[in-house]
Amino acid sequence: MSTESAAGSSTAPGTGVLRPATADDAPRVAAIFAGYVLRSIATFVEEPPTDDTWRERITTGFGHGLPFLVAEVDGEVEGFAYAAPFRPHAAYRYTVEDSIYIAPEAAGRGLGSQLLAGLLDALRGTEVRQVVAVIAALAGSRHDTPSIVLHRRLGFVEVGRLPSVGYKNGQWADTVLMQADLRPDG
């Protein structure tokens, strides 16, 4: 997979073009995310955010200038990834939470790997030291979700599991916590 900095674009064979999101991407980002909100436990959000909410998140980097990337396939945004503050307390200022969402019709093309790798590259060289993934899984399931497999493949390690902490769409969900240290040597 070839990548460039988040300021540029990157391409991986058979996938798409990775680039920083713009305000114009907000409607497509909102539409992709709404599918997850309404039909899955991948997010514990229960009301899809508006296009305007996504536009603000994209343009401000969640108020912190953090990277927000999209993957385009044939000129259409088919996935996105972003980093957001992990928790609101000042002591967490060097830790972010990553999020990755792929349009269902684009699943299996390597966009998740491309987006997560690009996001990690964009965070290297910043003050961010730790990246946390908070991944939903069916309560009690010991099978790895595609998101767990993706994060493990890109160097994340599982650091905890919170059993049955979410209830959505008539089912209980666990939260699997995974973490990547961007500065393992210091």
N, C-alpha and C positions, 0 to 999 in steps of 0.2 A: 504494500500500500504506500503510495507516495502522499506526502502531506507538505503543506507550507504553513506559514504562520497564519493566525486567525485574521490578520489584516488582509491577507490575500485569499486565494482559493486553493483548493486541493482536489485532486481527482484520483480515484482508485479504479482500476480496471473493472468494468461491469457494474459500477455503482453510479456515482453522480458527481456533481460539483459541490464542494463544500465552500461556504462563504459566510461572512458575518450577516446576520439578519438585518433587514431594514424595516422601517415603519410600514412599508407597502406589503410586507409579508404577514402582517398581523391577521388579516382575515383567514388565510390558509392555515396559519399556526392555530388560530382559534378553532377552526373546523376539525383539524386533526385531533387536538386535545379534547374537544367536546365528545368525540367518539369514545375516548377512554373514560371520560367522566360518566357518560350515560350507559355504557355497556360493559364496564370491566371494574375490577378492583385494583388496577394498576396505579390509580391515584385515589386518595381518600377524599378528594374534592367532590362535592355532590351537586354543585351548580356550575355549569361552564362559564368561565370568565368571558367578558365581552371582547370584541375586537379592540376597543379603546384600552381596555386593561392590558391586553397583550402588546398593543402599540407602545404604551408607557414602559412596560417591562423591557421590551426590545430596545427602546431608545435610551433608557437610563441604566441598563444592566442591573435591574432590580434596585435602582437607587445607589448602586455602588460601582458602576462602570464595569461590571463583570461580563464575560463573554456570553454571547447568544448567537449560535450558529444555525444555519439551515443547510440541508442537502437538497440539491435540485437534480431531478432526472428529466431529461428532455424539456427543460425550461419550467418545470413544475416543482414547487416545494413538496417534497415527499417525506420530510422528517426534520426534526429540530432537536437541539440540545442546548442547555444553558447551565450556568452556575449561579446559585443564589446563596445569600448568607445562610449558614447552617442554623444559627440561633441568633436572637437579637442582642444578646449580652456582649459587651465590648471584649471580653476575654476570648470570645470565639472569632475574632476578626481575621484570623489567619486560616480559618476553616470554612469551606463551602460545601454545599450539597449539589450534586449533579442531577440532572433530569434529562431523559432522552425519550422521544416519542416518534414513532414511525407510522406513516399512513398504512393501514392494513394492506392495501393493494401493492405496497412496496416492500413488504416484509420478505426476508430471506435474500435480499440483494447485497447485504454487507453494509447497509447504510448505518446501522447502529454502531458497528465497529469503527467506521469512518468518522462518525460524529463524536463518539467518545474519545477516540484518539486525538481528533482535532481540538476538542475541548481541553483535554489534558495538556496538549502542546501550548494552547493559548494561555493556560494558567501557569505554566513553567516560566520562570523569569519574573513573575509577579511576587507579591508578598505572601500569596497563598502557600501554605505548607501541607494542609491535609484536605482531601476530598472524600466526602462521605456520600454513600449511596444508601437511600432508604427505600427498600424494595418490598412490595406487597407480595405475599404468597398465601395460598389457601391455608387456613388454620390447620395445624398439625401435619401438613404436607412435608415430606422429606425429599421431594423431587425438586431439582433445581429448575427455576423458571428460566426462560431465555435471557432475562435481564441479569440473573445471577451468573449464568454461564458467560455472558458478554463481559461483565465486570471482572470476573475471575481471569478471563483470558487477557485482559488488559492490566493485570497486576493488582487488582483489589483483593483483599482478604476479608473473609467473614469475621466480624468482631462481636456479633451478638444477634440474638433473635428475641423479639418481644411477642409472646404468644397471644393470639386473639385480642389484639388491641384495637382493631377496626371492625366495624360492622357495616357492610354495604351490599346492596343488591341481594338482601336476604341471606348473607353468609358472613361468617367470621373470617377475618384475615389476620395473619401474622405480619410482622414487619421484620425483615432481615436487614441487618446493618452491615455494610461493607465499607472498607476504607482503603484509600491509597495515599501513601506518604510520598509527596513530590520531592522531598529532600531527605532521603533515607540516610545520607551521610552527614547530616548537620543541619 
